């Protein structure tokens, strides 16, 4: 999947979060949107995946052919600390629900995911009983194991301990080469050294 931003900008009231962003996000590439907290990284991600409208500019999506904005959700997966889960669901119910809408990557079945997420012990536990780290691992797993062309990750290791952070990085590096990955982060350990960096402060 490719995403092309042309003269993209977002303003809240009179303050520009960023403007005049011209950039092509290409398949088979990992990008790191970097900058200090509060600089607009999350806002840019939400615009790129179609949740927020830009104030100015245009976005174009393609995967061999153009993708209408209303169909982009079929091609993407998202993991953020602020993403809501259905907390009344058990882990089993959450996985079954999510993968009604997405295929499972790598030919795995939904039942395989308990071990892949390293959460087999919690398969029948409701999500409101999960720790913040378990919830974040689940959000990341839903993104990593959805068979999509583009993955958005916002501050992906939030609430993760060292073991879970290594699990995150192992799964990130195991993604198919053709995937477009866009990571918003101010921590270098959250993206590979090979990632193409975009400093959002350059577009203020």
Phi, psi and omega per residue, in radians:
X1 nan 2.450 3.078
X2 -2.102 2.511 3.069
X3 -2.226 2.193 3.114
X4 -2.002 2.161 3.087
X5 -1.821 2.247 3.134
X6 -2.156 2.031 3.102
X7 0.890 0.742 -3.043
X8 -1.367 2.402 3.099
X9 -2.677 2.639 3.080
X10 -2.354 2.270 3.140
X11 -2.213 2.368 2.985
X12 -1.951 2.065 -3.004
X13 0.999 -2.069 -3.114
X14 -1.787 0.021 -3.043
X15 -1.795 2.193 3.075
X16 -1.398 2.198 3.011
X17 -1.313 -0.784 2.984
X18 -2.777 2.794 3.096
X19 -2.723 2.797 3.106
X20 0.990 0.778 3.074
X21 -1.553 1.953 3.038
X22 -2.001 1.993 -3.034
X23 -2.785 2.518 3.050
X24 -1.955 2.055 3.051
X25 -1.641 1.999 -2.973
X26 -1.836 2.590 3.071
X27 -0.977 2.736 3.099
X28 1.127 0.486 -3.124
X29 -2.410 2.513 3.012
X30 -1.884 2.262 3.137
X31 -2.022 2.485 3.044
X32 -2.034 2.007 3.038
X33 -1.549 1.988 -2.964
X34 -2.045 2.817 -3.140
X35 2.613 2.864 -3.094
X36 -1.193 2.878 3.097
X37 -0.986 2.436 3.075
X38 1.438 0.134 -3.076
X39 -1.565 -0.152 3.071
X40 1.996 0.193 -3.124
X41 -1.054 -0.829 -3.119
X42 -1.143 -0.662 3.103
X43 -1.062 -0.767 3.120
X44 -1.081 -0.779 3.124
X45 -1.033 -0.789 -3.107
X46 -1.109 -0.547 3.054
X47 -1.253 -0.754 -3.107
X48 -1.108 -0.638 -3.141
X49 -1.564 0.023 2.971
X50 1.655 0.137 3.140
X51 -1.375 -0.707 3.130
X52 -1.919 2.468 3.038
X53 -1.426 2.509 3.017
X54 -1.268 2.726 3.031
X55 -1.276 -0.719 3.093
X56 -2.437 2.814 3.044
X57 1.662 3.123 -3.047
X58 -2.389 2.672 3.046
X59 -2.153 2.442 3.124
X60 -2.266 2.310 -3.105
X61 -2.035 2.449 3.126
X62 -2.640 2.617 3.015
X63 -2.618 1.422 -2.962
X64 1.290 -0.626 3.003
X65 -2.411 2.880 -3.110
X66 -1.140 2.516 3.127
X67 -1.989 2.106 3.071
X68 -1.081 2.563 -3.083
X69 -0.977 -0.616 -3.092
X70 -1.275 -0.153 3.127
X71 -1.920 0.028 -3.075
X72 -1.083 -0.595 -3.069
X73 -1.023 -0.444 3.118
X74 -1.178 -0.383 -3.010
X75 -1.847 -0.009 -3.022
X76 -2.209 2.781 2.960
X77 -2.346 2.612 -3.009
X78 -2.328 2.424 2.983
X79 -2.379 2.115 3.105
X80 -2.466 2.684 3.083
X81 -1.108 -0.464 -3.090
X82 -1.627 0.009 3.108
X83 -1.191 2.337 -3.108
X84 -1.421 2.432 2.952
X85 -1.900 2.787 3.076
X86 -1.491 1.640 -2.892
X87 -1.251 -0.275 3.076
X88 -1.343 -0.314 3.113
X89 -1.282 2.584 2.863
X90 -1.353 2.966 3.080
X91 -1.023 -0.757 3.117
X92 -1.015 -0.768 -3.121
X93 -1.200 -0.654 -3.135
X94 -1.148 -0.756 3.129
X95 -1.146 -0.752 3.134
X96 -1.088 -0.700 -3.137
X97 -1.165 -0.863 -3.090
X98 -1.050 -0.750 -3.035
X99 -1.530 0.232 2.807
X100 -1.299 -0.415 -3.038
X101 -1.870 -0.302 3.126
X102 -2.283 2.567 2.976
X103 -1.365 2.723 3.114
X104 -1.508 2.339 -3.118
X105 -1.257 2.754 3.018
X106 1.154 0.301 3.131
X107 1.266 0.231 3.100
X108 -1.324 2.806 2.982
X109 -1.753 2.903 3.108
X110 -1.047 -0.668 -3.125
X111 -1.140 -0.432 3.080
X112 -1.191 -0.404 -2.963
X113 -1.244 -0.446 3.130
X114 -1.014 -0.789 3.122
X115 -1.264 -0.693 -3.132
X116 -1.116 -0.599 3.077
X117 -1.410 -0.171 -3.047
X118 1.003 0.724 -3.128
X119 -2.254 0.438 -3.114
X120 -1.004 -0.603 -3.115
X121 -1.156 -0.255 -3.038
X122 -2.030 0.300 -3.001
X123 -1.064 -0.519 -3.110
X124 -1.864 0.220 -3.139
X125 -1.592 2.354 3.064
X126 -1.157 2.574 -3.025
X127 -1.136 -0.446 3.139
X128 -1.180 -0.235 3.073
X129 -1.633 -0.047 3.117
X130 -1.286 2.568 2.965
X131 -1.241 2.902 3.123
X132 -1.088 -0.610 3.111
X133 -1.195 -0.692 3.087
X134 -1.120 -0.697 3.111
X135 -1.113 -0.734 3.136
X136 -1.155 -0.682 3.094
X137 -1.095 -0.711 3.099
X138 -1.092 -0.800 3.128
X139 -1.039 -0.769 3.115
X140 -1.132 -0.715 3.134
X141 -1.111 -0.683 3.095
X142 -1.049 -0.637 3.112
X143 -1.311 -0.849 -3.072
X144 -1.073 -0.645 -3.016
X145 -1.750 0.128 2.972
X146 -1.477 2.311 -3.086
X147 -1.416 1.425 -3.087
X148 -2.223 3.002 -3.102
X149 -1.699 -0.211 -3.053
X150 -2.575 2.358 3.127
X151 -2.198 2.298 3.061
X152 -1.901 2.255 3.128
X153 -2.239 2.165 -3.129
X154 -1.969 2.043 -3.117
X155 0.764 1.064 -2.884
X156 -1.156 -0.420 -3.101
X157 -1.684 0.223 3.055
X158 -0.969 2.260 3.102
X159 1.284 0.094 3.135
X160 -1.637 2.418 3.012
X161 -1.428 -3.116 -3.053
X162 -1.074 -0.702 -3.133
X163 -1.140 -0.766 3.141
X164 -1.231 -0.564 3.073
X165 -1.113 -0.695 3.078
X166 -1.152 -0.697 3.056
X167 -1.011 -0.778 3.107
X168 -1.012 -0.861 -3.048
X169 -1.188 -0.636 3.087
X170 -1.060 -0.759 3.141
X171 -1.221 -0.634 3.086
X172 -1.061 -0.802 -3.088
X173 -1.283 -0.302 -3.137
X174 -1.540 -0.058 3.133
X175 -1.114 2.585 3.091
X176 -0.988 2.539 -3.023
X177 -1.067 -0.520 -3.039
X178 -1.359 -0.091 -3.070
X179 -1.300 2.444 2.929
X180 -1.523 2.160 3.134
X181 -2.134 2.244 3.109
X182 -2.172 2.082 -3.059
X183 -2.057 2.197 3.012
X184 -1.694 2.155 -3.014
X185 -2.819 2.618 2.910
X186 -2.035 0.319 3.106
X187 -2.128 2.125 -3.065
X188 -1.113 -0.426 -3.104
X189 -1.307 -0.102 -3.100
X190 -1.582 -0.131 3.129
X191 -2.445 2.660 -3.100
X192 -1.231 2.774 3.124
X193 -1.059 -0.472 -3.105
X194 -1.392 -0.111 -3.097
X195 -1.097 2.487 3.040
X196 -1.446 2.143 -3.018
X197 -1.624 2.435 3.074
X198 -2.165 1.948 3.141
X199 -1.512 1.909 -3.028
X200 -1.163 -0.440 3.114
X201 -1.142 -0.290 3.080
X202 -1.263 -0.166 -3.082
X203 -2.035 0.394 3.094
X204 -1.415 nan nan
